[in-house]
């Protein structure tokens, strides 16, 4: 399995630089070490716009020669969540997935989650963003939203349709053979 769930890698300094600055400021404020491992992990995360699993991130870092323990990667991801650089998602019974949070950019979106294969797709629908953005709650300031929509993706729909057609063909063949 690849480190990231679908999508293309993106090398964009407009995203990397603000993330590095935000991480440096956070680490300084918390009096934490600014280690090369933390910045390597940040670089890897911000090289794509897709969701990822921590275990896959670790495997990909190892494959590229960054030898960090899995527990270090998990601890770093938690640090990034606390710093507002990464967002954690829990889609159904799947392991937690994470996504980058570009600094200074509101990337509110919703997720389409396949109940069959578990695939997740982020969708930015301006109409949904506007509707939710226009909601006002007393004593609450909305910063972003994340909406999960569960169903069956087109790949699984096609696969299920083929399986059903195959089952019907087998049943039809059996029915013909049992007729006197």
C-alpha positions as CSV (number, residue, x, y, z in Angstrom):
1,X,0.0,0.0,0.0
2,X,1.3,3.5,-0.8
3,X,1.9,6.1,1.9
4,X,-1.0,8.2,0.7
5,X,-4.5,7.2,-0.3
6,X,-4.6,8.2,-4.0
7,X,-3.7,11.6,-5.5
8,X,-0.5,13.1,-6.8
9,X,2.4,14.4,-4.9
10,X,2.7,18.1,-4.8
11,X,6.0,20.0,-4.3
12,X,4.7,23.5,-3.5
13,X,6.9,25.9,-1.5
14,X,3.9,28.1,-0.9
15,X,2.7,25.3,1.4
16,X,6.0,24.0,2.7
17,X,7.4,27.3,3.9
18,X,4.5,28.5,5.9
19,X,4.2,25.0,7.5
20,X,7.9,25.1,8.4
21,X,7.6,28.6,9.9
22,X,4.5,27.5,11.9
23,X,6.3,24.4,13.2
24,X,9.4,26.3,14.2
25,X,7.2,28.9,16.0
26,X,5.3,26.2,17.8
27,X,8.4,24.3,18.8
28,X,10.0,27.5,20.1
29,X,6.9,28.5,22.0
30,X,6.7,25.0,23.6
31,X,10.5,24.9,24.2
32,X,10.8,21.8,22.2
33,X,13.7,20.6,20.0
34,X,13.7,21.4,16.3
35,X,14.9,18.0,15.0
36,X,15.7,17.1,11.4
37,X,13.3,14.2,11.8
38,X,10.3,16.4,12.6
39,X,11.1,18.6,9.5
40,X,11.5,15.5,7.3
41,X,8.2,14.2,8.4
42,X,6.6,17.6,7.8
43,X,8.1,17.7,4.3
44,X,6.7,14.3,3.5
45,X,3.2,15.2,4.7
46,X,3.1,18.5,2.8
47,X,4.3,16.9,-0.4
48,X,0.8,15.6,-1.1
49,X,-2.8,16.8,-0.5
50,X,-4.2,13.3,0.3
51,X,-5.0,11.5,3.5
52,X,-2.5,9.2,4.9
53,X,-2.0,6.4,7.5
54,X,0.9,6.9,10.0
55,X,2.2,3.3,9.4
56,X,2.4,4.0,5.7
57,X,4.1,7.3,6.3
58,X,6.7,5.5,8.4
59,X,7.3,2.9,5.7
60,X,7.7,5.6,3.1
61,X,10.2,7.5,5.2
62,X,12.2,4.4,5.9
63,X,12.3,3.6,2.2
64,X,13.7,7.0,1.5
65,X,16.4,6.6,4.1
66,X,14.9,8.5,7.0
67,X,15.4,6.0,9.8
68,X,13.0,7.0,12.6
69,X,11.1,4.7,14.8
70,X,7.3,4.2,14.4
71,X,6.7,5.6,17.9
72,X,8.6,8.7,16.9
73,X,6.4,9.1,13.8
74,X,3.3,8.7,15.9
75,X,4.5,11.2,18.5
76,X,5.4,13.7,15.8
77,X,2.0,13.3,14.1
78,X,0.3,14.0,17.5
79,X,2.6,17.1,17.9
80,X,1.5,18.2,14.4
81,X,-2.1,17.8,15.4
82,X,-1.6,19.9,18.5
83,X,0.2,22.5,16.4
84,X,-2.6,22.7,13.8
85,X,-0.4,21.4,11.0
86,X,-2.2,18.0,10.6
87,X,-5.9,17.0,11.1
88,X,-6.9,13.6,12.3
89,X,-9.9,11.7,10.8
90,X,-11.7,8.5,11.9
91,X,-13.7,7.1,9.1
92,X,-15.9,4.2,10.4
93,X,-13.9,1.3,11.8
94,X,-10.7,2.1,9.8
95,X,-7.5,3.2,11.5
96,X,-7.1,6.9,11.9
97,X,-6.1,8.9,8.8
98,X,-4.5,12.3,8.7
99,X,-4.3,15.2,6.3
100,X,-2.1,18.3,6.1
101,X,-3.6,21.6,7.2
102,X,-2.2,24.4,4.9
103,X,-1.4,27.5,6.9
104,X,-3.5,30.5,6.2
105,X,-5.8,28.7,3.8
106,X,-9.3,27.5,4.7
107,X,-9.6,24.1,3.2
108,X,-13.0,23.1,4.5
109,X,-14.3,20.1,2.6
110,X,-16.3,17.0,3.0
111,X,-15.3,13.3,2.6
112,X,-16.9,10.6,0.6
113,X,-16.2,7.3,2.4
114,X,-16.9,4.0,0.7
115,X,-18.5,1.5,3.1
116,X,-17.3,-1.4,0.9
117,X,-13.5,-0.8,0.3
118,X,-12.9,2.1,2.7
119,X,-11.5,4.5,0.1
120,X,-11.8,8.1,1.1
121,X,-12.1,11.1,-1.3
122,X,-12.0,14.7,-0.2
123,X,-14.5,16.9,-2.1
124,X,-14.7,20.7,-2.1
125,X,-18.2,21.7,-2.9
126,X,-18.6,25.4,-2.9
127,X,-22.4,25.2,-2.3
128,X,-21.9,23.0,0.8
129,X,-19.0,25.2,2.1
130,X,-21.2,28.3,1.7
131,X,-24.2,26.8,3.4
132,X,-22.2,25.6,6.4
133,X,-20.1,28.8,6.4
134,X,-23.3,30.9,6.7
135,X,-24.5,29.1,9.8
136,X,-24.0,31.2,12.9
137,X,-23.8,29.7,16.4
138,X,-24.0,31.9,19.5
139,X,-20.7,31.9,21.5
140,X,-19.0,29.8,18.8
141,X,-16.7,30.8,16.0
142,X,-16.4,28.2,13.3
143,X,-12.8,27.8,11.9
144,X,-13.3,24.8,9.6
145,X,-15.6,21.9,9.1
146,X,-15.4,18.3,8.0
147,X,-18.3,16.4,6.8
148,X,-18.3,12.6,6.2
149,X,-20.7,11.1,3.6
150,X,-20.8,7.3,3.6
151,X,-21.9,5.2,0.6
152,X,-20.4,3.0,-2.1
153,X,-17.8,4.3,-4.5
154,X,-18.2,3.9,-8.3
155,X,-15.4,1.2,-8.4
156,X,-17.2,-0.9,-5.8
157,X,-20.6,-0.3,-7.5
158,X,-19.2,-1.7,-10.7
159,X,-17.6,-4.7,-8.9
160,X,-20.8,-5.5,-7.0
161,X,-22.8,-5.2,-10.2
162,X,-20.5,-7.7,-12.0
163,X,-20.6,-10.1,-9.1
164,X,-24.4,-9.9,-9.0
165,X,-24.6,-10.5,-12.8
166,X,-22.3,-13.5,-12.5
167,X,-24.4,-14.9,-9.6
168,X,-27.5,-14.5,-11.7
169,X,-25.9,-16.2,-14.7
170,X,-24.8,-19.1,-12.5
171,X,-28.3,-19.4,-11.0
172,X,-29.8,-19.3,-14.5
173,X,-27.5,-22.1,-15.7
174,X,-28.3,-24.2,-12.6
175,X,-32.0,-23.7,-13.2
176,X,-31.7,-24.9,-16.8
177,X,-29.8,-28.0,-15.8
178,X,-32.4,-29.0,-13.2
179,X,-35.4,-28.7,-15.6
180,X,-36.7,-32.1,-16.7
